[in-house]
């Protein structure tokens, strides 16, 4: 009976590994996971980066600036313009003298 128990334990482990692998495969098939994987693969692909060109770089820069401006507007609306996370004034402001 010890041999049978050992085989059963091995079989149970193998079945557990198969279940885990199938769950991983199922997760990879979810639409949001497929989209995320595609975007990651394309972002890392060298052929894609070589073809971005100047217009894409300009667009990316403008998108980044847009996010920065949005953060600034949010800080201004909250009355936190020119303050750090602790509410202390930031040094060396670039505002013109009033």
ABEGO torsion letter per residue (X at the ends): XAAAAAAAAAAAAAAAAAAAAAAAAAAAABAAAAAAAAAAAAAABAAAAAAAEAAAAAAAAAAAAAAAAAAAAAAAAAGABGBBAAGBBBBGBABBBX
